[in-house]
Amino acid sequence: MALDCLAGASNAFCADCGFDSCLCQGAMVKPHEFPRYSRSQYDKAAGRFKKDIPVGSDAARDQWFQAFEIVENWRAAHGYPLGRFREWLLQRATKIDPKVNVAQRLKRLRSIHTKMTRPGRSWRLTQMQDIAGCRAIVHSIPHVQALAKGLRQARTQHRLVGEDDYITNPQATGYRSHHLIFEFCSRTHTLFEGMFCEIQLRTPYQHAWATAVEVAGFFKGQDLKGGQGDKDWLRFFALASGAIAFTEKAPLVPGVPDDQEELLKELIELTQSLGVLKWMSGFRYAPTIATQRAKKDAYWYLLRLDINTRMVTWDSFTIEETELANEHYAEGEKLSVDQPNVQTVLVSADGMRALRYAYPSFFGDSAEFNEMLKMLLGLPPGFAG
């Protein structure tokens, strides 16, 4: 433990973990993967990676996969800062909401590729602020606000470099959440200086909505999350988010009716014409995972979703096996480069139950959203559409 982590000194922070409340007694998050290239090398490799994988030329494919591996190293190196931020978030969130669900993930390379190629946006890899991400799902909007304030005002050597309150100012897609972006700063782990971590704070309703958008995007093969895809589905999700905002007594989504009755009328029509309840209820994979058991001290879970076969497989890794988990993560993504139907992600949560709650989209589970939608539309809980 760092020598200047002063017990009882509220104005001191630990030189090792960098937070106002020392985390060195908690999960011993240690660096397992380090950045091996310069920032310019990472960005140059990302410029090749964001292009479509070459077809036909072995030499061109080899160059693309070399870029893939460099980008993957940048992603994997975020594991140490991410672990530190997750422990800090859990510590602070638990004081505000003892039943909070906190989880973390390293962004999928496919998602990095999608974000870098979205129309009208130009991202350099080393400027991306959500490669490392952790999430806290708390009981209500006041809980979100209290937690955001606590994180904002906390004494830490890490820098708050951005904040977006998408609850007060929802996106046109309907996305609602509170984001804080921190830049990792450390006197003892300087190799990780300048890496970012995005912290998302949301309510259960907002989380159910975001999960449903991701599930629909997976199975439609569309970037609905990024506002790209079928206009009727995009409109449906914007309206659903607006209805939730009415329920939570929060600012409405831009472009949706500001009259609740009018909004619900349009939402009901789209729900029926798209067959939302029946379609969304077809994606649950509990039977495929029921026979598996995680390691007793599991920290990482590697999830693999095959959309065509509707199968989920997964492996668990301890914190000491972080390097191995990252190797399996990279290998899984490499094998599925030419298989858009296969999705792989490496996530961490406090047990399988918490994992399924924090990342239900990877289990094709939109049950929470379906029940919420029925409630919004005044339908009985058992209604199947």
C-alpha positions as CSV (number, residue, x, y, z in Angstrom):
1,M,0.0,0.0,0.0
2,A,1.2,3.5,-0.8
3,L,2.9,5.2,2.2
4,D,1.1,8.5,1.8
5,C,-2.4,6.9,2.0
6,L,-3.1,8.6,5.3
7,A,-5.7,7.0,7.5
8,G,-8.3,9.5,8.7
9,A,-7.0,12.3,6.5
10,S,-10.0,13.4,4.4
11,N,-7.9,15.8,2.3
12,A,-5.4,13.1,1.3
13,F,-5.6,10.5,-1.5
14,C,-3.6,7.3,-2.1
15,A,-0.6,7.7,-4.4
16,D,-1.2,4.2,-5.8
17,C,-5.0,4.1,-6.6
18,G,-5.3,7.9,-6.8
19,F,-8.7,8.2,-5.0
20,D,-9.8,10.1,-1.9
21,S,-10.7,6.8,-0.2
22,C,-8.0,4.2,-0.6
23,L,-9.0,1.2,-2.6
24,C,-5.8,-0.8,-2.0
25,Q,-7.6,-2.9,0.6
26,G,-10.3,-4.0,-1.9
27,A,-10.0,-6.1,-5.0
28,M,-6.3,-5.9,-5.8
29,V,-6.5,-4.7,-9.3
30,K,-3.0,-4.8,-10.8
31,P,-1.8,-4.0,-14.3
32,H,-1.8,-7.2,-16.4
33,E,-1.6,-5.6,-19.9
34,F,0.5,-2.6,-20.8
35,P,0.5,-0.2,-23.7
36,R,3.3,-1.4,-26.1
37,Y,3.2,1.4,-28.7
38,S,3.2,5.1,-29.0
39,R,0.0,7.2,-29.4
40,S,0.8,7.9,-33.0
41,Q,1.3,4.2,-33.7
42,Y,-2.0,3.4,-32.2
43,D,-3.8,6.1,-34.2
44,K,-2.1,5.0,-37.4
45,A,-3.0,1.4,-36.8
46,A,-6.6,2.4,-36.1
47,G,-6.7,4.2,-39.4
48,R,-6.1,0.8,-41.1
49,F,-8.4,-1.1,-38.7
50,K,-11.5,1.1,-39.3
51,K,-11.5,0.2,-43.0
52,D,-13.3,-2.9,-44.0
53,I,-11.3,-6.1,-43.8
54,P,-9.6,-6.7,-47.2
55,V,-10.9,-9.5,-49.3
56,G,-8.7,-11.6,-51.6
57,S,-5.2,-10.3,-50.8
58,D,-3.3,-12.2,-48.2
59,A,-0.8,-9.4,-47.7
60,A,-3.5,-6.8,-47.2
61,R,-5.4,-9.1,-44.7
62,D,-2.1,-9.6,-42.8
63,Q,-1.7,-5.9,-42.5
64,W,-5.2,-5.4,-41.3
65,F,-4.8,-8.1,-38.7
66,Q,-1.5,-6.5,-37.5
67,A,-3.5,-3.3,-37.1
68,F,-6.2,-5.3,-35.3
69,E,-3.7,-6.6,-32.7
70,I,-2.3,-3.1,-32.1
71,V,-5.8,-1.7,-31.5
72,E,-6.5,-4.7,-29.3
73,N,-3.5,-3.9,-27.1
74,W,-4.7,-0.4,-26.6
75,R,-8.1,-1.7,-25.6
76,A,-6.7,-4.4,-23.2
77,A,-4.3,-1.9,-21.6
78,H,-7.4,0.0,-20.3
79,G,-8.1,-2.9,-18.0
80,Y,-6.1,-1.5,-15.1
81,P,-7.6,2.0,-15.1
82,L,-11.0,0.4,-15.6
83,G,-10.6,-1.8,-12.5
84,R,-9.7,1.1,-10.4
85,F,-12.6,3.3,-11.5
86,R,-15.1,0.4,-11.0
87,E,-13.9,-0.2,-7.4
88,W,-14.2,3.5,-6.7
89,L,-17.7,3.7,-8.3
90,L,-18.9,0.7,-6.3
91,Q,-17.6,2.2,-3.1
92,R,-19.3,5.5,-3.6
93,A,-22.6,4.2,-5.1
94,T,-23.2,1.7,-2.3
95,K,-23.4,4.6,0.2
96,I,-26.2,6.2,-1.9
97,D,-28.0,3.1,-2.9
98,P,-27.1,-0.2,-1.1
99,K,-28.8,-2.2,-3.8
100,V,-26.9,-0.6,-6.7
101,N,-25.7,-2.8,-9.5
102,V,-22.2,-1.9,-10.7
103,A,-20.5,-3.6,-13.7
104,Q,-17.6,-2.9,-16.1
105,R,-16.7,-3.8,-19.6
106,L,-14.0,-3.3,-22.2
107,K,-15.5,-2.0,-25.5
108,R,-15.8,-4.6,-28.3
109,L,-13.5,-4.1,-31.2
110,R,-16.5,-4.3,-33.5
111,S,-18.1,-1.4,-31.5
112,I,-14.9,0.6,-31.7
113,H,-14.9,0.0,-35.5
114,T,-18.6,1.0,-35.8
115,K,-18.0,4.2,-33.7
116,M,-15.0,5.2,-35.8
117,T,-16.9,4.9,-39.0
118,R,-20.2,6.6,-38.1
119,P,-21.2,9.3,-40.6
120,G,-20.2,12.8,-39.6
121,R,-17.8,11.8,-36.8
122,S,-14.0,11.4,-36.9
123,W,-12.5,9.6,-33.9
124,R,-8.9,9.0,-33.3
125,L,-8.4,5.8,-31.3
126,T,-6.5,7.5,-28.5
127,Q,-9.2,10.1,-28.1
128,M,-12.0,7.7,-27.6
129,Q,-13.3,8.1,-24.1
130,D,-15.5,5.0,-23.7
131,I,-13.1,2.1,-24.4
132,A,-13.2,1.5,-20.7
133,G,-16.7,1.8,-19.2
134,C,-18.4,1.1,-16.0
135,R,-22.0,1.4,-15.1
136,A,-24.1,2.0,-12.0
137,I,-27.8,1.3,-12.0
138,V,-29.5,3.0,-9.1
139,H,-33.1,3.3,-7.8
140,S,-34.2,6.7,-9.1
141,I,-33.2,9.9,-10.8
142,P,-32.4,11.6,-7.4
143,H,-30.0,8.7,-6.7
144,V,-28.3,9.3,-10.1
145,Q,-28.0,13.0,-9.3
146,A,-26.6,12.4,-5.8
147,L,-24.1,9.9,-7.1
148,A,-23.0,12.2,-10.0
149,K,-22.5,15.1,-7.6
150,G,-20.5,12.9,-5.2
151,L,-18.2,11.7,-8.1
152,R,-17.9,15.2,-9.4
153,Q,-16.8,16.7,-6.1
154,A,-14.6,13.8,-4.9
155,R,-11.0,14.5,-4.2
156,T,-8.9,12.5,-6.6
157,Q,-5.8,12.8,-8.7
158,H,-7.8,11.6,-11.8
159,R,-9.3,14.4,-13.9
160,L,-13.0,14.8,-14.7
161,V,-12.7,15.9,-18.4
162,G,-16.3,15.6,-19.5
163,E,-19.9,15.3,-18.3
164,D,-23.1,14.8,-20.2
165,D,-26.5,14.7,-18.5
166,Y,-28.6,12.9,-21.0
167,I,-31.4,12.7,-18.5
168,T,-31.9,16.5,-18.3
169,N,-31.0,16.7,-22.0
170,P,-32.0,13.4,-23.7
171,Q,-30.6,12.5,-27.1
172,A,-33.0,12.5,-30.1
173,T,-32.7,8.7,-30.2
174,G,-34.3,8.5,-26.7
175,Y,-31.1,7.7,-24.9
176,R,-31.2,8.9,-21.3
177,S,-28.3,8.4,-18.8
178,H,-25.8,10.5,-16.9
179,H,-22.2,10.2,-18.2
180,L,-18.9,11.3,-16.5
181,I,-15.6,11.0,-18.3
182,F,-12.5,10.7,-16.2
183,E,-8.9,10.8,-17.4
184,F,-6.6,8.4,-15.5
185,C,-3.7,10.2,-13.8
186,S,-1.1,8.4,-11.7
187,R,2.2,9.1,-10.1
188,T,3.0,5.4,-9.8
189,H,1.5,4.0,-13.0
190,T,2.5,6.6,-15.6
191,L,2.1,4.2,-18.6
192,F,-1.7,4.5,-18.2
193,E,-1.6,8.3,-18.1
194,G,-4.2,9.9,-20.4
195,M,-6.5,6.8,-20.8
196,F,-10.2,7.5,-20.2
197,C,-13.0,5.8,-18.5
198,E,-16.7,6.5,-19.1
199,I,-18.9,6.1,-16.1
200,Q,-22.6,5.7,-16.8
201,L,-25.3,6.3,-14.2
202,R,-28.9,5.3,-15.0
203,T,-32.2,4.2,-13.4
204,P,-33.7,0.7,-14.0
205,Y,-36.2,2.1,-16.5
206,Q,-33.5,3.8,-18.5
207,H,-31.4,0.6,-18.3
208,A,-34.3,-1.5,-19.6
209,W,-34.8,0.9,-22.5
210,A,-31.0,0.9,-23.4
211,T,-30.9,-2.9,-23.2
212,A,-33.9,-3.3,-25.6
213,V,-32.3,-0.9,-28.1
214,E,-29.1,-3.1,-28.1
215,V,-31.1,-6.3,-28.3
216,A,-33.0,-5.1,-31.3
217,G,-29.9,-3.7,-32.9
218,F,-28.1,-7.1,-32.5
219,F,-30.9,-9.1,-34.1
220,K,-31.7,-6.6,-36.9
221,G,-28.0,-6.1,-37.7
222,Q,-28.5,-2.3,-37.4
223,D,-26.8,0.4,-35.4
224,L,-30.0,1.5,-33.7
225,K,-28.0,2.6,-30.7
226,G,-26.2,5.0,-32.9
227,G,-29.4,6.3,-34.5
228,Q,-28.9,4.3,-37.7
229,G,-31.4,1.8,-39.1
230,D,-35.2,1.3,-39.6
231,K,-36.9,4.6,-39.1
232,D,-40.0,3.0,-37.6
233,W,-38.0,1.2,-34.9
234,L,-36.0,4.3,-34.2
235,R,-39.3,6.3,-33.8
236,F,-40.7,3.5,-31.6
237,F,-37.7,3.7,-29.2
238,A,-37.8,7.5,-29.1
239,L,-41.5,7.4,-28.1
240,A,-40.9,4.6,-25.5
241,S,-38.2,6.7,-23.9
242,G,-40.5,9.7,-23.9
243,A,-43.2,7.7,-22.2
244,I,-40.6,6.6,-19.5
245,A,-39.6,10.3,-19.1
246,F,-43.3,11.1,-18.3
247,T,-43.3,8.3,-15.7
248,E,-40.0,9.5,-14.2
249,K,-41.2,13.2,-14.3
250,A,-38.1,14.1,-16.3
251,P,-37.5,16.2,-19.4
252,L,-38.9,14.7,-22.6
253,V,-37.1,13.4,-25.6
254,P,-36.7,15.9,-28.5
255,G,-39.2,15.4,-31.3
256,V,-41.8,13.3,-29.4
257,P,-45.2,14.8,-28.5
258,D,-45.3,16.8,-25.3
259,D,-48.8,15.7,-24.7
260,Q,-48.8,12.3,-22.9
261,E,-52.1,11.1,-24.4
262,E,-50.9,11.9,-27.9
263,L,-47.5,10.3,-27.3
264,L,-49.1,7.1,-26.0
265,K,-51.5,6.9,-28.9
266,E,-48.6,6.9,-31.4
267,L,-46.6,4.5,-29.2
268,I,-49.5,2.0,-29.1
269,E,-49.9,2.2,-32.9
270,L,-46.2,1.5,-33.5
271,T,-46.0,-1.2,-30.9
272,Q,-48.9,-3.0,-32.7
273,S,-47.7,-2.5,-36.3
274,L,-44.2,-3.6,-35.5
275,G,-45.3,-6.5,-33.3
276,V,-42.8,-5.3,-30.7
277,L,-44.0,-7.4,-27.7
278,K,-44.1,-10.7,-29.6
279,W,-40.8,-10.0,-31.5
280,M,-38.9,-8.8,-28.4
281,S,-40.1,-11.7,-26.2
282,G,-38.4,-14.3,-28.5
283,F,-34.9,-13.5,-27.4
284,R,-34.0,-15.2,-24.1
285,Y,-31.2,-17.7,-23.7
286,A,-31.4,-18.9,-20.1
287,P,-31.7,-22.6,-21.0
288,T,-28.3,-22.4,-22.9
289,I,-26.4,-21.2,-19.8
290,A,-28.2,-22.9,-16.9
291,T,-25.8,-25.9,-16.8
292,Q,-22.7,-23.8,-16.6
293,R,-21.1,-22.6,-13.3
294,A,-18.7,-19.8,-12.9
295,K,-15.5,-20.0,-10.9
296,K,-16.0,-19.3,-7.2
297,D,-13.8,-16.2,-7.4
298,A,-14.7,-15.2,-11.0
299,Y,-14.0,-11.5,-11.8
300,W,-14.2,-11.5,-15.6
301,Y,-16.9,-13.1,-17.8
302,L,-16.3,-13.7,-21.5
303,L,-19.6,-13.9,-23.3
304,R,-20.2,-15.1,-26.9
305,L,-23.5,-14.6,-28.5
306,D,-24.3,-16.4,-31.8
307,I,-27.3,-14.6,-33.2
308,N,-28.1,-17.2,-35.9
309,T,-28.2,-20.1,-33.5
310,R,-29.5,-18.0,-30.6
311,M,-26.9,-19.5,-28.3
312,V,-24.8,-17.9,-25.6
313,T,-21.6,-19.5,-24.3
314,W,-19.3,-18.0,-21.7
315,D,-16.2,-18.6,-19.7
316,S,-15.2,-17.1,-16.3
317,F,-11.7,-15.9,-15.2
318,T,-10.3,-14.8,-11.8
319,I,-8.7,-11.4,-11.4
320,E,-5.3,-13.1,-11.5
321,E,-6.3,-14.5,-15.0
322,T,-6.9,-11.0,-16.5
323,E,-4.2,-11.4,-19.1
324,L,-5.6,-14.8,-20.1
325,A,-9.1,-13.4,-20.3
326,N,-7.9,-10.6,-22.6
327,E,-6.1,-13.2,-24.8
328,H,-9.3,-15.2,-25.2
329,Y,-11.3,-12.0,-25.8
330,A,-8.9,-11.0,-28.7
331,E,-8.9,-14.5,-30.1
332,G,-12.6,-14.7,-30.0
333,E,-13.0,-11.4,-31.8
334,K,-10.4,-12.3,-34.4
335,L,-12.2,-15.6,-35.2
336,S,-15.5,-13.8,-35.7
337,V,-14.2,-10.9,-37.9
338,D,-16.1,-12.4,-40.9
339,Q,-19.1,-13.4,-38.8
340,P,-21.2,-10.4,-38.0
341,N,-23.8,-12.7,-36.4
342,V,-21.3,-13.5,-33.6
343,Q,-20.8,-11.0,-30.8
344,T,-18.1,-11.3,-28.1
345,V,-17.6,-9.1,-25.0
346,L,-15.5,-9.2,-21.8
347,V,-17.4,-7.9,-18.8
348,S,-17.1,-7.9,-15.0
349,A,-19.9,-7.9,-12.4
350,D,-20.5,-9.2,-8.9
351,G,-21.6,-12.6,-9.9
352,M,-23.7,-14.1,-12.7
353,R,-27.0,-12.7,-11.5
354,A,-25.6,-9.1,-11.4
355,L,-24.0,-9.7,-14.7
356,R,-27.2,-10.7,-16.4
357,Y,-28.9,-7.6,-14.9
358,A,-26.2,-5.2,-16.0
359,Y,-25.8,-6.7,-19.5
360,P,-29.0,-8.5,-20.3
361,S,-28.6,-7.6,-24.0
362,F,-26.0,-10.4,-24.4
363,F,-28.5,-12.9,-23.2
364,G,-31.1,-11.5,-25.6
365,D,-33.1,-10.7,-22.6
366,S,-35.6,-7.8,-23.0
367,A,-38.1,-9.1,-20.5
368,E,-37.7,-6.0,-18.2
369,F,-38.4,-3.7,-21.1
370,N,-41.4,-5.7,-22.3
371,E,-43.0,-5.6,-18.8
372,M,-42.2,-1.9,-18.6
373,L,-43.8,-1.3,-22.0
374,K,-46.9,-3.1,-20.9
375,M,-47.1,-0.9,-17.8
376,L,-46.7,2.2,-19.9
377,L,-49.5,1.1,-22.3
378,G,-51.8,-0.1,-19.5
379,L,-51.7,-3.7,-20.6
380,P,-51.9,-6.6,-18.1
381,P,-48.5,-8.2,-17.1
382,G,-49.3,-11.5,-18.8
383,F,-50.2,-9.9,-22.1
384,A,-48.2,-11.5,-24.9
385,G,-49.0,-9.2,-27.8
